[in-house]
Amino acid sequence: MSILQKLRLINIPTVFQTTRACRTNLFSRYFSDEALKAREAAASGAESQPTIFDKIISKEIPADVIYEDDTCLAFNDIAPQAPVHFLVIPKRRIAMVELAKEADENLLGHLMQVAGNLGKQKAPKGFRLVVNNGPEGCQSVYHLHLHVMGGRQLKWPPG
C-alpha cells in the first residue's frame, strides 16, 4: 500500500486536494453571485440611487412583509439562504452601517430589537444576524439591512 493510500485511509487530504480546495474556495468567494453584485453595486454609485428597498417601502414593488412600524420594515428574503431568512430595514435610508451617525443610535437599536424579537418567534432554537457593509462585505443593496437567518444549524465561520 502506498503512502498516499495510507493517508486516505486515515482521512488526511493530500496536498493536491488541499490546494485545489483553497483555490476553489478563493475562486468561489471572489466570483460568487453576491460578491459580483456587490462589486457592480459599488461601481454603479448605487449609494445615491433609489434602491429596491426604497421601492418596497413605498409599495412600488411587493414584498412578503412580516413586520412594519413607523421606522422599520421586515420582510422575507426573496432568495433565502436558510429556512428562516428575512431582512429588517430602516424606512429612512442609511446607505451603509459605517455612514450611520450618532443621531441614528435609537434607530439602529430599534432595528436590532425588532430583529431579535422576530428571530425569536421565527427561529426559536437560534438565529444569526448579518450586516453586509461595502463591496468586500458583499453589500449589494446600499440601504442598511439586517439579515436574520435560522431554522437550521448554522455553520461557523461564515463566508
C-alpha positions in Angstrom: 0.0 0.0 0.0 1.4 3.4 -1.0 1.8 6.3 1.4 -0.9 8.1 -0.5 -3.4 5.2 0.1 -2.4 5.1 3.8 -3.1 8.8 4.1 -6.5 8.4 2.5 -7.3 5.6 5.0 -6.9 7.9 7.9 -8.8 10.7 6.1 -6.0 13.2 5.7 -6.4 15.2 2.4 -3.5 15.1 0.0 -1.6 18.3 -0.8 -3.3 18.4 -4.2 -6.8 18.1 -2.7 -6.0 20.8 -0.1 -4.5 23.2 -2.7 -7.5 22.6 -5.0 -9.9 23.2 -2.2 -8.2 26.5 -1.4 -8.1 27.6 -5.0 -11.8 26.7 -5.4 -12.8 28.5 -2.2 -10.9 31.6 -3.2 -12.4 31.5 -6.7 -15.9 30.9 -5.4 -15.6 33.7 -2.9 -14.4 36.2 -5.4 -16.8 35.2 -8.2 -19.9 34.3 -6.2 -23.1 36.0 -7.3 -23.2 38.1 -4.1 -19.6 39.3 -4.5 -20.2 40.1 -8.1 -23.5 42.0 -7.3 -21.6 43.9 -4.5 -18.8 45.0 -6.8 -21.3 46.0 -9.5 -23.4 48.0 -7.0 -20.3 49.8 -5.7 -19.1 50.6 -9.2 -22.5 52.0 -10.2 -22.7 54.5 -7.5 -25.7 52.7 -6.0 -25.4 54.6 -2.7 -27.2 57.6 -4.2 -29.8 55.9 -6.4 -33.2 54.7 -5.2 -32.9 51.1 -4.1 -35.2 48.1 -4.3 -35.8 48.6 -0.6 -36.9 52.2 -1.2 -39.4 50.8 -3.7 -40.6 48.1 -1.2 -41.1 50.8 1.5 -43.1 53.0 -0.9 -45.1 49.9 -2.0 -44.0 50.3 -5.6 -43.0 46.6 -5.6 -44.4 43.9 -3.4 -42.7 42.1 -0.6 -43.7 39.4 1.9 -43.9 41.8 4.9 -43.8 40.2 8.3 -43.5 43.4 10.4 -43.9 47.1 10.0 -43.9 50.1 12.2 -43.2 53.9 11.8 -39.4 53.4 11.5 -38.7 50.0 10.1 -40.0 47.2 7.9 -39.2 43.4 7.9 -39.9 41.1 5.1 -38.9 37.6 3.9 -35.8 37.4 1.7 -36.5 36.6 -2.0 -33.6 34.2 -2.2 -33.4 32.6 1.3 -30.1 31.1 2.4 -31.7 29.3 5.4 -35.3 28.0 6.2 -35.8 31.3 8.1 -34.3 34.3 6.3 -35.8 37.8 6.5 -34.5 41.3 6.3 -35.1 44.2 8.7 -34.6 47.7 7.2 -35.0 51.2 8.3 -37.6 53.2 6.4 -35.2 56.2 6.4 -32.2 55.0 4.2 -28.8 54.8 5.6 -26.6 53.6 2.8 -24.0 51.7 4.9 -23.6 51.0 8.6 -20.3 52.9 8.5 -22.3 56.0 7.5 -24.6 55.9 10.5 -24.5 59.0 12.7 -24.7 59.4 16.4 -28.3 60.6 15.8 -29.1 57.1 14.3 -28.4 55.3 17.6 -32.1 54.9 18.6 -33.0 53.7 15.1 -30.1 51.2 15.0 -31.1 49.9 18.4 -34.7 49.6 17.3 -33.6 47.5 14.2 -31.7 45.2 16.5 -34.6 44.8 18.9 -37.1 44.1 16.1 -34.7 41.6 14.5 -34.2 39.9 17.9 -38.0 39.7 18.6 -38.8 38.4 15.1 -35.9 36.0 15.2 -37.0 34.5 18.5 -40.5 34.0 17.0 -39.4 32.5 13.7 -36.3 30.6 14.8 -36.8 29.8 18.5 -33.7 27.5 18.6 -31.4 30.3 17.5 -30.6 32.6 14.6 -27.9 34.7 13.1 -27.8 38.5 12.4 -25.7 39.6 9.5 -25.0 43.1 8.2 -23.0 43.4 5.0 -21.0 46.6 4.5 -19.2 47.6 1.4 -18.1 45.6 -1.6 -15.8 43.2 0.2 -18.6 42.7 2.8 -20.9 41.7 -0.2 -23.3 44.6 0.2 -25.3 44.6 -2.9 -28.1 47.0 -1.8 -26.9 50.3 -0.5 -29.7 50.6 2.1 -28.7 49.3 5.5 -30.4 46.0 6.3 -30.1 43.2 8.8 -30.3 39.6 7.5 -31.8 37.3 10.1 -31.2 33.6 9.4 -32.1 30.5 11.3 -34.3 27.4 11.2 -31.4 25.0 11.0 -27.9 24.5 12.5 -25.8 27.3 11.0 -22.0 26.8 10.4 -19.1 28.8 11.5 -17.2 30.6 10.1 -19.5 32.1 7.6 -18.2 33.3 4.2 
